[in-house]
Amino acid sequence: MTLALTDSDAPALCNLTGQIVRDNDYCSAHGGFSDIWMGTWLKGIERCKVAIKVLRVSNENEDTQEKMNKVRESI
């Protein structure tokens, strides 16, 4: 059985600009393409703890990427 979401099933996205504050100067976790930060959502008079996922973007060319892969393998 396969389930598919339609546009009407997708949750609405809210603009939270100015409502999220990072709690620390350093990320709590990281992966290959993103960092996870802990923060607080200033939701009116409420304060909610949240996790903030920040994608990392790279503009490295393929040659540089191959060199970095070799360095990672040697560590």
Buried (B, 14 or more C-beta within 10 A) or exposed (E): EEEEEEEEEEEEEEEEEEBBEEEEEEBEEEEEEEBEBBBBBBEEEEEEEBEBEEEEEEEEEEEEEEEEEEEEEEE
